[in-house]
Amino acid sequence: MTRWSTYYAAGCAMGFSPRDVDDMTLWEFACCADGFRQAHQTEETPPPMDDGSLAELGIEGF
């Protein structure tokens, strides 16, 4: 079973209306999603968080 809400949510993030998503084939949507991901990705990796920073966020026990 396909959860269309997932496609609508992703389409909204890419600037499409639900009608725009309905008018696309799954192949077209996948191509749009791939292009969006490539255009918005970053090569930077976030710095690792130390135990003190994790504790401040309420995350403990690692």
TADAZI-V128886 format. One record per residue. N is the residue number from 1. RES is the residue in three letters. SS is DSSP state (a for helix, b for strand, c for the rest). OMEGA is omega in whole degrees, -180 to 180 (none if undefined). BURIAL is I if it has 24 or more other ideal C-beta (glycine too) atoms within 12 Angstrom, else O. Layout:
N|RES|SS|OMEGA|BURIAL, N|RES|SS|OMEGA|BURIAL
This chain:
1|MET|c|-179|O, 2|THR|c|176|O, 3|ARG|c|-176|O, 4|TRP|a|180|O, 5|SER|a|178|O, 6|THR|a|179|O, 7|TYR|a|178|I, 8|TYR|a|180|O, 9|ALA|a|178|O, 10|ALA|a|178|I, 11|GLY|a|178|I, 12|CYS|a|178|O, 13|ALA|a|179|O, 14|MET|c|178|I, 15|GLY|c|179|O, 16|PHE|c|173|O, 17|SER|c|176|O, 18|PRO|a|178|O, 19|ARG|a|177|O, 20|ASP|a|179|O, 21|VAL|a|179|I, 22|ASP|a|-177|O, 23|ASP|a|-179|O, 24|MET|c|168|O, 25|THR|c|178|O, 26|LEU|a|178|O, 27|TRP|a|178|O, 28|GLU|a|180|O, 29|PHE|a|179|I, 30|ALA|a|177|O, 31|CYS|a|177|O, 32|CYS|a|-180|I, 33|ALA|a|179|I, 34|ASP|a|178|O, 35|GLY|a|178|O, 36|PHE|a|-180|O, 37|ARG|a|180|O, 38|GLN|a|-178|O, 39|ALA|a|-175|O, 40|HIS|a|179|O, 41|GLN|c|179|O, 42|THR|c|179|O, 43|GLU|c|-178|O, 44|GLU|c|174|O, 45|THR|c|-180|O, 46|PRO|c|179|O, 47|PRO|c|179|O, 48|PRO|c|179|O, 49|MET|c|177|O, 50|ASP|c|-177|O, 51|ASP|a|179|O, 52|GLY|a|179|O, 53|SER|a|178|O, 54|LEU|a|179|O, 55|ALA|a|178|O, 56|GLU|a|178|O, 57|LEU|c|180|O, 58|GLY|c|179|O, 59|ILE|c|-178|O, 60|GLU|c|174|O, 61|GLY|c|179|O, 62|PHE|c|none|O
